[in-house]
Amino acid sequence: MEDWVIEDEDLPLERKSLLPGKGFFVPDDVRDAQRDQEIRERVEGADVIVVADPDADGLACAAIVREVYGDAALVPAGPHEIEDGLRRAVEFGEPGFKLFVCDVCPDRFEYVEEELADAVEAASEVRWFDHHQWTEETAESVRDAGVDLVIGDSEEECTADVAVRSIDADLPERLAELAEVTRDHDLWLKEDERSDDLADYSYWSDADEYMDVVQAHGADLPDEVMDFLEERRVEKHELIDRAVDRAAMKEIGEWTVGVTYGRCSQNEVAEALREQGADAAVIVKPSGSASIRGTETFQRAHEVARQVNGGGHPKAAGCKPDIYEDMMDYANHWTSQGATAKQVILDGFRNLPDEPADD
């Protein structure tokens, strides 16, 4: 396949909003080999390693660990990549390294059991900071494996908050404030405009660059970064507008659910749908994953996500329905604007029991 087929820099914006990015089309084995090489170069011989979700919250945790320990190698690992992150830490780290796992939660202990056992054996200590919704059984199993696990209240703290209060160190005020501003975005409080800057910058920049900047400046990003963000936000807002325009409102029981499709910033789309009267929002992405966002009137997003191969918080969760057998299914996904994924997730709302789950 020619490179230009999957390049999206020159695509008309409408088509770009309907298709996944170039990385989606790279086979997993090729991407994994590339990632292994990149992480090997970053991690090999490291005494301190952070396995973290590479969003603003996870990267803030890594920056805090770096501040305390002088240096720490990052192994990026999203919620469905925890076992890969642990494996890479063990494989490439210096024997006896200190391991921090931040801002990720396994859906089941069995998914990480083997890799976590190897990490506990190889590392001098393993500490895990998070704020997601853990099942009691999974949390107990992780602790029994020999991990110092600290789980914050997902309604009150982000993982950076957990790191600040859990690491026994005299942190500079700018990093304590960084955690507070990160919380404003991660818990969707929307009270500090700097939190959107952090979220956008963490998404658009290299992870090490982001950590270097916030470690030095905290939540007050320098002028050159703000100029960069303003330039990138022109297209961002156009993609948001397209996703909002193609949204539909569905009445499910006592809730109004706004559902849409597109490559976009899900939090801003969800906020726009909330302003239009939605109690919850479902944003299906071209990659096949989806974000579920709640409001004060719907705080069961994580219960919906758990039904469709995901999880998260009461008002912010993610999932990827297990409905893609081959490329024809993805082709249908793109041309139908996620029709099957939308239906599966909306069924998750319909299948909720009358009372919220006791987490």
For each residue, the residues with C-beta under 8 A, 3 or more apart:
1: 5 6 25
2: 5
3: 6 7
4: 7
5: 1 2
6: 1 3 22 25
7: 3 4 10 11 22
8: 11 16 19 21 22
9:
10: 7
11: 7 8 15 16 19
12: 15 16
13: 16 17 235 238 239 242
14: 17 18 242
15: 11 12 18 19
16: 8 11 12 13 19 239 263
17: 13 14 239 242 243 262 263 264
18: 14 15 261 262 263 286 334 337
19: 8 11 15 16 263 286 334
20: 23 24 25 263 285 286 287
21: 8 24 263 287
22: 6 7 8 25 26
23: 20 26 31
24: 20 21 286 287
25: 1 6 20 22
26: 22 23 30 31 34
27: 30 31
28: 31 32
29: 32 33
30: 26 27 33 34
31: 23 26 27 28 34 35
32: 28 29 35 36 84
33: 29 30 36 37
34: 26 30 31 37 38
35: 31 32 38 39
36: 32 33 39 40 88
37: 33 34 40 41
38: 34 35 41 42
39: 35 36 42 43 75 76 88 92
40: 36 37 43 44 88 91 92
41: 37 38 44
42: 38 39 46 73 74 75 208
43: 39 40 46 49 73 75 88 89 92 93
44: 40 41 92 93
45: 93 94
46: 42 43 49 71 72 73 92 93 94 97
47: 69 71 94 96 97 98
48: 65 69 71 72 73 97 98 100
49: 43 46 72 73 74 75 89 93 97 98 99 100
50: 61 62 65 72 73 74 75 99 100 101 102
51: 75 77 82 85 86 88 89 99 100 101 102 104
52: 58 59 61 62 74 75 76 77 100 101 102 103 104
53: 57 58 76 77 78 79 102 103 104
54: 58 59 74 76 77 78 202 207
55: 58 59 103 186 199 202 203
56: 59 60 182 185 186 195 198 199 201 202 210
57: 53 60 61 103 158 159 160 182 186
58: 52 53 54 55 61 62 102 103 104 159
59: 52 54 55 56 62 63 74 202 207 210 211 214
60: 56 57 63 64 158 159 160 163 178 179 182 198 214
61: 50 52 57 58 64 65 100 102 103 129 159 160 162 163
62: 50 52 58 59 65 66 72 74 100 102 207 211
63: 59 60 66 67 175 178 210 211 214 215
64: 60 61 67 68 160 163 164 167 171 175 178 179
65: 48 50 61 62 68 69 72 100 102 163 167
66: 62 63 69 70 71 72 211 215
67: 63 64 169 171 172 175 215
68: 64 65 167 169 171
69: 47 48 65 66 72 98
70: 66
71: 46 47 48 66
72: 46 48 49 50 62 65 66 69 100
73: 42 43 46 48 49 50 93
74: 42 49 50 52 54 59 62 207 208 211
75: 39 42 43 49 50 51 52 85 88 89
76: 39 52 53 54 81 85 207
77: 51 52 53 54 81 82 84 85 86 104
78: 53 54 81 104
79: 53 82 104 105 310 311 318
80: 320
81: 76 77 78 84 85
82: 51 77 79 85 86 101 104 106 111 112 115
83: 86 87 111 112 114 115
84: 32 77 81 87 88
85: 51 75 76 77 81 82 88 89 101 104
86: 51 77 82 83 89 90 101 112 115 116 118 119
87: 83 84 90 91 115 118
88: 36 39 40 43 51 75 84 85 91 92
89: 43 49 51 75 85 86 92 93 97 99 119 123
90: 86 87 93 115 118 119 122 123
91: 40 87 88
92: 39 40 43 44 46 88 89
93: 43 44 45 46 49 73 89 90 97 99 122 123
94: 45 46 47 97
95: 122
96: 47 122 123 124
97: 46 47 48 49 89 93 94 122 123 124
98: 47 48 49 69 123 124 125 127
99: 49 50 51 89 93 119 123 125 126 127
100: 48 49 50 51 52 61 62 65 72 126 127 128 129
101: 50 51 52 82 85 86 104 126 127 128 129 130 147
102: 50 51 52 53 58 61 62 65 128 129 130 159 163
103: 52 53 55 57 58 61 129 130 131 132 158 159
104: 51 52 53 58 77 78 79 82 85 101 130 132
105: 79 130 132 133 134 138 311
106: 82 109 111 112 138 142
107: 111 138 306 310 311
108: 111 138
109: 106 112 113 137 138 141 142
110: 113
111: 82 83 106 107 108
112: 82 83 86 106 109 115 116 142
113: 109 110 116 117 141 145
114: 83 117 118
115: 82 83 86 87 90 112 118 119
116: 86 112 113 119 120 126 142 145 147
117: 113 114 120 121 145
118: 86 87 90 114 115 121 122
119: 86 89 90 99 115 116 122 123 126
120: 116 117 123 126 145 146 147
121: 117 118
122: 90 93 95 96 97 118 119
123: 89 90 93 96 97 98 99 119 120 126
124: 96 97 98
125: 98 99 148
126: 99 100 101 116 119 120 123 146 147 148
127: 98 99 100 101 147 148 149 150 166
128: 100 101 102 142 147 148 149 150
129: 61 100 101 102 103 150 152 159 162 163 166
130: 101 102 103 104 105 134 149 150 151 152 159 162
131: 103 151 152 153 154 157 158 159 161 162 186
132: 103 104 105 151 154 311 312 313
133: 105 154 302 311 312 313 314 359
134: 105 130 138 139 151 359
135: 138 139 359
136: 139 140
137: 109 140 141
138: 105 106 107 108 109 134 135 141 142
139: 134 135 136 142 143 149 151
140: 136 137 143 144
141: 109 113 137 138 144 145
142: 106 109 112 116 128 138 139 145 147 149
143: 139 140 147 148 149
144: 140 141
145: 113 116 117 120 141 142
146: 120 126
147: 101 116 120 126 127 128 142 143
148: 125 126 127 128 143
149: 127 128 130 139 142 143
150: 127 128 129 130 162 166
151: 130 131 132 134 139 162
152: 129 130 131 156 157 158 159 161 162
153: 131 156 157
154: 131 132 133 157 187 313 314
155: 187 314
156: 152 153 161 187
157: 131 152 153 154 161 162 183 187
158: 57 60 103 131 152 161 162 179 182 183 186 187
159: 57 58 60 61 102 103 129 130 131 152 162 163 186
160: 57 60 61 64 163 164 178 179 182 183
161: 131 152 156 157 158 164 165 179 180 183
162: 61 129 130 131 150 151 152 157 158 159 165 166
163: 60 61 64 65 102 129 159 160 166 167 179
164: 64 160 161 167 171 175 176 179
165: 161 162
166: 127 129 150 162 163
167: 64 65 68 163 164 171
168:
169: 67 68
170:
171: 64 67 68 164 167 175 176
172: 67 175 176 218
173: 176 177 218
174: 177 178 217 218 219 220
175: 63 64 67 164 171 172 178 179 215 218
176: 164 171 172 173 179 180
177: 173 174 180 181 218 219
178: 60 63 64 160 174 175 181 182 198 214 218 219
179: 60 64 158 160 161 163 164 175 176 182 183
180: 161 176 177 183 184 192 219
181: 177 178 184 185 192 194 195 198 219
182: 56 57 60 158 160 178 179 185 186 195 198 219
183: 157 158 160 161 179 180 186 187 189 195
184: 180 181 187 189 190 191 192 194 195
185: 56 181 182 188 189 195 196 198 199 267
186: 55 56 57 131 158 159 182 183 316
187: 154 155 156 157 158 183 184 313 315 316
188: 185 267 293 315 316
189: 183 184 185 192 195
190: 184 195 271
191: 184
192: 180 181 184 189 195 219
193: 196 197
194: 181 184 197 198 219 220 221
195: 56 181 182 183 184 185 189 190 192 198 199 219
196: 185 193 199 200
197: 193 194 200 201 219 221 225 226 229
198: 56 60 178 181 182 185 194 195 201 202 214 219 221
199: 55 56 185 195 196 202 203 267
200: 196 197 203 204 229 232 233 236 265
201: 56 197 198 204 205 210 213 221 225 228 229
202: 54 55 56 59 198 199 205 207 210
203: 55 199 200
204: 200 201 228 229 232
205: 201 202 209 210 213
206: 209 210
207: 54 59 62 74 76 202 210 211
208: 42 74 211 212
209: 205 206 212 213
210: 56 59 63 201 202 205 206 207 213 214
211: 59 62 63 66 74 207 208 214 215
212: 208 209 215 216
213: 201 205 209 210 216 217 221 222 225
214: 59 60 63 178 198 210 211 217 218 219 221
215: 63 66 67 175 211 212
216: 212 213
217: 174 213 214 220 221 222
218: 172 173 174 175 177 178 214
219: 174 177 178 180 181 182 192 194 195 197 198 214
220: 174 194 217
221: 194 197 198 201 213 214 217 225 226 229
222: 213 217 225 226
223: 226 227
224: 227 228
225: 197 201 213 221 222 228 229
226: 197 221 222 223 229 230
227: 223 224 230 231
228: 201 204 224 225 231 232
229: 197 200 201 204 221 225 226 232 233
230: 226 227 233 234
231: 227 228 234
232: 200 204 228 229 235 236
233: 200 229 230 236 237
234: 230 231 237 238
235: 13 232 238 239
236: 200 232 233 239 240 264 265
237: 233 234 240 241 268
238: 13 234 235 241 242
239: 13 16 17 235 236 242 243 262 263 264 265
240: 236 237 243 244 264 265 268 269 272
241: 237 238 244 245
242: 13 14 17 238 239 245 246 262 264
243: 17 239 240 246 247 260 261 262 264 269 283
244: 240 241 247 260 269 272 273
245: 241 242
246: 242 243 260 261 262 337
247: 243 244 258 259 260 269 273 276
248: 258 259 260
249: 256 257 258 259 276 277 278
250: 256 257 258 259 346
251: 255 256 257
252: 255 256 257 346 349 350
253: 349 350 352
254:
255: 251 252 279 280 297 298 349
256: 249 250 251 252 277 278 279 280
257: 249 250 251 252 278 279 280 281 282 346 349
258: 247 248 249 250 270 273 274 276 278 280 281 282
259: 247 248 249 250 281 282 283 284 342 345 346
260: 243 244 246 247 248 269 273 281 282 283 284
261: 18 243 246 283 284 285 286 337 338 342
262: 17 18 239 242 243 246 269 283 285 286 337
263: 16 17 18 19 20 21 239 285 286
264: 17 236 239 240 242 243 268 269 283
265: 200 236 239 240 268 269
266: 269 270 281 283 285 291 293
267: 185 188 199 270 271 293
268: 237 240 264 265 271 272
269: 240 243 244 247 260 262 264 265 266 272 273 281 283
270: 258 266 267 273 274 278 281 283 291 293
271: 190 267 268 274 275
272: 240 244 268 269 275 276
273: 244 247 258 260 269 270 276 278 281
274: 258 270 271 277 278 281 293 295
275: 271 272
276: 247 249 258 272 273
277: 249 256 274
278: 249 256 257 258 270 273 274 281 295
279: 255 256 257 294 295 297 298
280: 255 256 257 258 292 293 294 295 298 301 304 349
281: 257 258 259 260 266 269 270 273 274 278 291 292 293
282: 257 258 259 260 290 291 292 293 342 345 346
283: 243 259 260 261 262 264 266 269 270 290 291 293
284: 259 260 261 289 290 337 338 341 342 345
285: 20 261 262 263 266 288 289 290 291 338
286: 18 19 20 24 261 262 263 333 334 338
287: 20 21 24 320
288: 285 320 321 323 324 330 333 341
289: 284 285 318 319 320
290: 282 283 284 285 308 310 318 319 320 321 338 341 345
291: 266 270 281 282 283 285 316 317 318
292: 280 281 282 301 304 305 310 312 316 317 318 319 345
293: 188 266 267 270 274 280 281 282 283 301 315 316
294: 279 280 298 299 300 301 314 315 316
295: 274 278 279 280 298 299 315
296: 299
297: 255 279
298: 255 279 280 294 295 301 315
299: 294 295 296 314 315 356
300: 294 303 304 314 352 356 357
301: 280 292 293 294 298 304 305 312 313 314 315 316 317
302: 133 305 306 311 312 313 314 317 359
303: 300 306 307 348 352 356 357
304: 280 292 300 301 307 308 317 319 345 348 349 352
305: 292 301 302 308 310 311 312 317 318 319 348
306: 107 302 303 310 311
307: 303 304 347 348 351
308: 290 304 305 319 320 321 322 344 345 348
309: 319 320 321 322
310: 79 107 290 292 305 306 317 318 319 320
311: 79 105 107 132 133 302 305 306 317 318 319
312: 132 133 292 301 302 305 316 317 318
313: 132 133 154 187 301 302 316 317
314: 133 154 155 294 299 300 301 302
315: 187 188 293 294 295 298 299 301
316: 186 187 188 291 292 293 294 301 312 313
317: 291 292 301 302 304 305 310 311 312 313
318: 79 289 290 291 292 305 310 311 312
319: 289 290 292 304 305 308 309 310 311 345
320: 80 287 288 289 290 308 309 310
321: 288 290 308 309 324 340 341 344 345
322: 308 309
323: 288 329 340 341 344
324: 288 321 329 330 333
325: 328 329
326: 329 330
327: 330 331
328: 325 331 332
329: 323 324 325 326 332 333 340
330: 288 324 326 327 333 334
331: 327 328 334 335
332: 328 329 335 336 339 340
333: 286 288 324 329 330 336 338 339 340 341
334: 18 19 286 330 331 337
335: 331 332
336: 332 333 339 340
337: 18 246 261 262 284 334
338: 261 284 285 286 290 333 341 342
339: 332 333 336 342 343
340: 321 323 329 332 333 336 343 344
341: 284 288 290 321 323 333 338 344 345
342: 259 261 282 284 338 339 345 346
343: 339 340 346 347
344: 308 321 323 340 341 347 348
345: 259 282 284 290 292 304 308 319 321 341 342 348 349
346: 250 252 257 259 282 342 343 349 350
347: 307 343 344 350 351
348: 303 304 305 307 308 344 345 351 352
349: 252 253 255 257 280 304 345 346 352
350: 252 253 346 347
351: 307 347 348
352: 253 300 303 304 348 349
353: 356 357
354:
355:
356: 299 300 303 353
357: 300 303 353
358:
359: 133 134 135 302
